[in-house]
Amino acid sequence: MEQQPARSLESGSYLVFLALVTLALGAVAWPFVSPLLWAMLAAIMFQPLYQWFLAKLGGGGNRAAVATLLVITFAVIVPALFIGGVVVDQATSVVLAFRDGRIDLVGWFDAIHARLPAVVRNELDTSGLGTAAMVQQRAQELALESSGLIAQQAVSITGSAFGFVLSFGVGLYVTYFLLRDGRELGHRVLSHLPLASEVVSQLADRFLAIVRATIKGSVVVGLVQGALGAVTYWIAGMPSVVLLGLLTAVFSLLPAIGPAIVWAPVALYLLATGDVWQGVLVLVSGVAVIGMADNVLRPILVGRDTGIPDWMILISTLGGIALMGLAGIVVGPLVAGLFIAGWSILYRDRNPDEEEEAEETGDEPDAEPAGA
């Protein structure tokens, strides 16, 4: 009889109440979903640093969390804001130069066009891109559209300066508590999920592994490749090297071709305009330095943590960026990884014999794809 009230909480009406109040909380917190997401990711990634400070500072959770926040602020946030300001300045200057015609596209086009094979020149002529005037006109149209977009974004950022500061403060505030109390909070949340304990444990492990692998394998490797690209472009004498480096880092998110989308056209441009050794330098650095950084760093930082095929990483990353902006870099692969993990758990549950055979032979089940 004493357990009857507890069982009554599992009635349909109370579950409906829980669903409604949960949706209401989600709606209230939705304006801050981006800083909350980044706070969660920061707490996960910097938890080892927090534990290190916790041991060094004699077990003071508050002091360890503050020390970790200081490291995050000065090692990550401040450099990111500085680089972002430089990128905006360089992007704006390039767009305005195209718009005003201060970039001599005609001379560049003539120099490159003269060095192209006859077949390629004929194709350009057929498509209407065989004359410098046409290329200049289309580039200026693109620059005008881009400058308008940049202006809109600048007005948006300026007009919501208070919102940015508020979101930034909320993110740091939540990060502090997640660093200090995140483990206990995570255990409580997992214990209340309406799933079997072994399934919850597997999904939680998968979630943490994918977050760490995505950030280390995509963000960290991308930043390294972008920095190597920026140094290469600077040595080659290219303008706007920070902007080009950022583009290299962004395109490194795409599997296989990635940074070559940036450094290959830069190298071809330098070669076509007569800067031979600079073009060769960019080509060699692109293949042997920028490209190899991914092959060297990714296995060290990630290993087989993700278990997500390359094609799914590509689709989920691009889809995540289109849906959520910068946060989609992590959210997209995370959703894909949890999708694979969820179906893999169901497959192993329905086919336990195959899992036992795989363990005996040392092979992984077919439901677990090779890591990217």
C-alpha positions in Angstrom: 0.0 0.0 0.0 2.9 2.4 0.8 4.2 2.1 -2.8 0.8 3.0 -4.4 1.5 6.8 -4.4 4.8 6.2 -6.1 3.2 4.1 -8.8 0.5 6.7 -9.3 3.2 9.1 -10.4 3.7 6.9 -13.4 0.1 7.5 -14.5 -0.5 9.0 -17.9 -1.7 12.4 -16.6 1.5 13.0 -14.6 3.7 11.9 -17.5 1.8 14.4 -19.7 2.4 17.1 -17.0 6.1 16.3 -17.0 6.3 16.5 -20.8 4.5 19.8 -20.9 6.6 21.4 -18.2 9.8 20.1 -19.9 8.7 21.6 -23.2 7.9 24.9 -21.4 11.4 25.0 -19.9 12.9 24.3 -23.3 10.9 27.1 -24.8 12.0 29.5 -22.0 15.7 28.5 -22.4 15.7 28.4 -26.2 17.0 32.0 -26.7 20.1 30.8 -24.8 20.5 27.5 -26.5 23.7 28.4 -28.2 25.6 29.6 -25.1 24.2 26.6 -23.2 25.5 24.3 -25.8 29.0 25.8 -25.9 29.0 25.8 -22.1 28.3 22.1 -22.0 31.0 21.4 -24.6 33.5 23.5 -22.8 32.7 21.7 -19.5 33.2 18.3 -21.2 36.5 19.2 -22.9 38.0 21.1 -20.0 36.9 18.6 -17.3 40.4 17.0 -17.1 41.9 20.5 -16.5 39.3 21.1 -13.8 40.3 17.9 -12.1 44.0 18.8 -12.3 43.2 22.2 -10.7 41.1 20.4 -8.1 44.0 18.2 -7.1 46.5 21.1 -7.1 44.3 23.5 -5.2 43.5 21.1 -2.4 40.0 20.0 -3.4 38.4 23.4 -3.7 35.7 23.0 -6.3 35.0 26.7 -6.6 38.6 27.7 -6.9 39.3 25.0 -9.5 36.3 26.1 -11.6 37.4 29.7 -11.5 40.9 28.8 -12.5 39.6 26.7 -15.4 37.4 29.5 -16.5 40.4 31.9 -16.5 42.3 29.4 -18.7 39.3 29.1 -21.1 39.0 32.9 -21.3 42.6 33.8 -22.0 43.6 30.7 -24.0 40.5 30.3 -26.1 38.0 33.2 -26.0 40.3 36.2 -26.1 42.4 34.9 -29.1 39.2 33.9 -30.9 37.7 37.4 -30.5 41.0 39.0 -31.7 41.3 36.7 -34.8 37.6 37.3 -35.5 38.1 41.0 -35.6 41.1 40.7 -37.9 39.1 38.4 -40.2 36.2 40.8 -40.4 38.6 43.7 -41.3 40.3 41.7 -44.0 37.1 40.3 -45.4 35.6 43.8 -45.5 38.6 45.2 -47.3 38.6 42.5 -49.9 34.9 42.9 -50.6 35.2 46.7 -50.9 38.2 46.4 -53.2 36.2 44.1 -55.5 33.3 46.5 -55.4 35.3 49.6 -56.2 37.4 47.8 -58.9 40.7 48.3 -57.1 41.6 44.7 -57.6 42.9 44.3 -61.2 40.9 41.2 -62.2 41.5 42.1 -65.8 45.2 41.8 -65.6 45.0 38.7 -63.5 42.5 37.1 -65.8 44.6 37.9 -68.9 47.7 36.4 -67.3 46.0 33.2 -66.2 43.9 32.9 -69.4 47.0 33.0 -71.6 48.6 30.1 -69.7 45.6 27.8 -69.9 45.4 24.9 -72.4 43.5 25.7 -75.6 40.7 23.2 -74.6 40.1 25.0 -71.3 40.1 28.4 -73.0 37.5 27.3 -75.6 35.3 26.0 -72.8 35.5 29.3 -71.0 34.7 31.2 -74.1 31.7 29.0 -74.8 30.4 29.5 -71.2 30.7 33.3 -71.4 33.6 33.5 -69.0 36.3 33.9 -71.7 36.6 37.7 -71.5 38.1 39.6 -68.7 35.2 42.2 -68.8 32.6 39.5 -68.1 34.7 38.1 -65.2 35.2 41.6 -63.7 31.4 42.3 -64.0 30.4 39.0 -62.3 33.0 39.5 -59.6 31.8 43.0 -58.8 28.2 41.7 -58.7 29.3 39.1 -56.2 31.2 41.6 -54.2 28.2 43.9 -54.0 26.0 41.1 -52.8 28.6 40.1 -50.3 29.2 43.6 -49.0 25.4 44.0 -48.5 25.4 40.7 -46.5 28.4 41.9 -44.4 26.7 45.2 -43.7 23.5 43.4 -42.6 25.5 41.2 -40.3 27.4 44.2 -38.9 24.1 46.0 -38.1 22.7 42.8 -36.6 25.8 42.4 -34.3 25.8 46.1 -33.4 22.1 46.2 -32.7 22.3 43.1 -30.4 25.4 44.0 -28.5 23.6 43.7 -25.2 22.3 40.3 -26.3 25.8 39.2 -27.2 27.2 40.3 -23.8 24.3 38.6 -22.0 24.7 35.3 -23.9 28.5 35.5 -23.3 27.9 36.0 -19.5 25.3 33.2 -19.4 27.7 30.9 -21.1 30.6 31.5 -18.7 28.2 31.3 -15.7 26.8 28.0 -16.8 30.3 26.6 -17.6 31.3 27.4 -14.1 28.6 25.3 -12.6 28.9 22.5 -15.1 32.6 22.2 -14.4 31.9 22.0 -10.7 28.7 20.0 -10.6 28.5 18.5 -14.1 29.3 14.9 -13.2 26.7 14.7 -10.4 24.2 16.5 -12.6 24.9 14.1 -15.5 24.4 11.0 -13.3 21.1 12.4 -12.1 19.9 13.1 -15.6 20.9 9.6 -16.8 19.3 7.9 -13.8 15.9 9.5 -14.7 15.9 8.5 -18.4 13.2 5.9 -19.2 15.8 3.5 -20.7 17.5 0.4 -19.4 20.6 1.2 -17.4 23.0 -0.6 -19.7 21.6 1.3 -22.7 21.9 4.6 -20.9 25.5 3.8 -20.0 26.4 3.0 -23.6 24.7 6.1 -25.0 26.4 8.3 -22.4 29.8 6.9 -23.2 29.1 7.3 -26.9 28.0 10.9 -26.4 31.2 11.9 -24.5 33.4 10.1 -27.0 31.8 11.8 -30.0 32.0 15.2 -28.4 35.7 14.8 -27.6 36.5 13.3 -31.0 34.5 15.9 -32.9 36.2 18.8 -31.1 39.6 17.3 -31.2 39.3 15.9 -34.7 37.5 18.7 -36.4 38.1 21.9 -34.5 41.7 21.3 -33.2 42.9 19.8 -36.4 41.2 22.5 -38.5 42.8 25.2 -36.4 46.2 23.6 -36.9 45.7 23.3 -40.6 44.4 26.9 -40.8 47.5 28.2 -38.9 49.9 26.2 -41.2 48.0 27.6 -44.2 48.2 31.2 -42.9 52.0 30.9 -42.4 52.4 29.4 -45.9 50.3 32.2 -47.5 52.3 34.8 -45.6 55.6 33.4 -46.8 54.3 33.3 -50.3 53.4 37.0 -50.1 49.6 36.6 -50.3 47.4 39.4 -48.9 44.7 38.7 -46.2 46.5 35.7 -44.9 44.4 35.5 -41.7 41.2 35.3 -43.8 42.7 32.7 -46.1 43.9 30.7 -43.0 40.4 30.8 -41.6 38.9 29.6 -44.9 41.5 26.8 -44.8 40.4 25.8 -41.3 36.7 25.9 -42.2 37.1 23.8 -45.4 39.2 21.3 -43.4 35.9 20.2 -41.9 35.2 18.5 -45.3 36.7 15.1 -45.4 39.4 14.2 -48.1 39.6 17.4 -50.2 39.1 19.9 -47.4 41.9 22.6 -47.3 42.8 21.9 -50.9 39.7 24.0 -51.9 41.7 27.0 -50.6 45.4 26.3 -51.1 45.1 24.8 -54.6 43.5 27.9 -56.2 46.0 30.1 -54.4 48.9 28.0 -55.8 47.5 28.0 -59.3 47.0 31.8 -59.2 50.6 32.3 -58.1 51.9 30.0 -60.8 49.7 31.6 -63.5 50.8 35.1 -62.5 54.5 34.3 -62.7 55.3 33.8 -59.0 56.7 30.3 -59.6 58.6 29.6 -56.4 55.7 31.0 -54.3 53.2 28.8 -56.2 55.5 25.7 -55.8 55.8 26.5 -52.1 52.1 26.6 -51.6 51.7 23.3 -53.5 54.4 21.5 -51.6 53.1 22.9 -48.3 49.5 22.0 -49.1 50.4 18.4 -49.8 53.2 17.7 -47.4 52.4 20.0 -44.5 48.8 21.1 -44.4 47.4 17.9 -45.8 49.7 15.6 -43.7 48.7 17.5 -40.5 45.3 15.8 -40.7 46.8 12.4 -41.3 49.2 12.8 -38.4 47.1 14.5 -35.8 43.7 13.0 -36.3 44.8 9.4 -35.4 46.6 10.7 -32.3 43.8 13.0 -31.1 40.8 10.9 -32.1 41.7 7.3 -33.0 38.5 5.4 -33.6 36.3 7.4 -31.2 33.7 8.6 -33.7 32.8 5.4 -35.6 31.1 7.7 -38.2 31.8 7.2 -42.0 33.3 10.1 -43.8 30.3 10.7 -46.0 28.0 10.9 -42.9 30.5 13.3 -41.3 30.3 15.5 -44.4 26.5 15.5 -44.6 25.9 16.0 -40.9 28.6 18.8 -40.5 27.2 20.8 -43.5 23.6 20.2 -42.4 24.4 21.1 -38.8 26.1 24.4 -39.9 23.1 25.2 -42.2 20.7 24.5 -39.3 22.5 26.0 -36.3 25.5 27.9 -37.6 28.9 27.4 -35.9 27.4 25.1 -33.2 26.4 22.7 -36.0 30.1 21.7 -36.4 29.7 19.7 -33.3 25.9 19.1 -33.2 25.8 17.6 -36.7 28.3 14.8 -36.1 27.0 14.3 -32.6 23.5 13.5 -33.9 25.0 11.2 -36.6 27.0 9.4 -34.0 24.1 8.9 -31.6 22.0 7.7 -34.6 24.6 5.1 -35.4 25.0 4.2 -31.7 21.3 3.8 -31.1 20.8 1.5 -34.1 23.9 -0.4 -33.2 22.7 -1.1 -29.7 19.3 -2.3 -31.1 21.1 -4.5 -33.6 23.3 -6.1 -31.0 20.3 -6.7 -28.8 18.5 -8.5 -31.6 21.6 -10.4 -32.7 23.6 -11.3 -29.6 25.2 -14.3 -31.3 27.0 -12.1 -33.8 28.4 -10.0 -31.0 29.7 -13.0 -29.2 31.3 -14.3 -32.3 32.9 -10.9 -33.0 34.4 -10.9 -29.4 35.8 -14.4 -29.8 37.5 -13.6 -33.2 38.6 -10.1 -32.1 36.5 -8.4 -34.8 34.1 -5.6 -34.3 30.4 -6.1 -35.3 29.4 -4.9 -38.7 27.0 -2.5 -37.1 30.0 -0.4 -35.9 31.4 1.3 -39.0 35.1 2.1 -39.2 36.1 5.4 -37.7 36.6 8.5 -39.8 
